[in-house]
Amino acid sequence: MSNISFNFTGQTVVVTGGARGIGLELGRFFVLAGANVCLMDYDADEVTKAAAEVGARSVHADVSNTADIDRAVEQIISDTGRIDIIVNNAGILRDKVLWKLTDDDWEQVLAIHAGGTFRLTRASVPHFRTQGFGRVINVTSYTGLRGNVGQANYATAKAGIIGFTKTAAKELARFGVTVNAISPNAETRMVASIPESKKAELAATIPLGRFGDVSEMCSAVAFLASREAGYITGVVLPVDGGISI
């Protein structure tokens, strides 16, 4: 993280699912790049600790709740004066084969992944329009295209995010707003918990032979969030070592 080359000084960045994992590391990255960072999460205690750790603001909000999101965005505008970049990263897993999925398993996963992406983007649009600038980066997954046993709900949500990204890119381009997504394959806590033998098998299926470092996900998001990427929109960027080839 010491070789930060992106400069986001004066910009406000909001990262959902910011209490841990990729979201927390994105917060750390953007703070080092000079941004005013707001880490948003439904877990108030964890996001407060995470924000203090990296020097960001903590925002307690449930992305599946419209009133929460609207309140949070207005507070961010009040605190920082603007909103420039949003990273829709929040997500949960409720993995079961489809005949064992409950309505709640289905609805909660879609409400947080796809619904959260929609709600924060919608709430940010009036501010993007006023500024004539905005960057939206959504986190999707190769599972949204390929499917995966036990993840019908997750795959549906992630496929929906791809469709949302492309539609929002077309709708918001006239306001100077780009909308893109990354499809990551990172060594998160979930990957770290896999037994080493199984992890080695999975790594062998990746053309580059390894899982990505979280910092590599941060660099991809930062590029899409930068002014230099202003002519790129509607793209789903695989940051996955080639596994989606």
Number of C-alpha atoms within 10 A of each C-alpha: 12 6 7 12 11 18 16 21 13 13 17 22 27 31 25 29 26 31 27 17 16 26 25 23 20 29 33 24 23 29 21 22 18 16 22 25 29 28 29 31 26 19 15 16 12 16 26 20 14 24 22 12 12 19 16 24 20 24 26 21 24 21 29 23 15 18 12 16 24 17 12 21 20 16 13 21 14 10 11 15 13 21 25 23 28 24 27 30 25 25 22 14 14 17 18 16 13 14 7 10 16 11 8 10 18 21 13 19 25 24 19 24 28 28 21 24 29 21 21 25 23 15 17 22 18 12 19 21 15 11 15 14 21 26 25 28 28 28 25 29 26 19 19 21 15 10 17 14 11 16 21 19 24 28 23 19 25 26 20 19 26 25 12 20 27 17 13 21 20 15 13 18 17 12 16 15 24 28 28 25 27 23 21 23 24 22 17 15 11 9 14 11 10 12 9 11 9 10 15 14 11 15 17 14 13 18 13 13 15 18 21 19 14 19 17 15 21 19 19 17 24 22 13 25 26 15 15 10 13 16 10 13 23 20 17 20 16 20 20 23 19 13 17 16 8
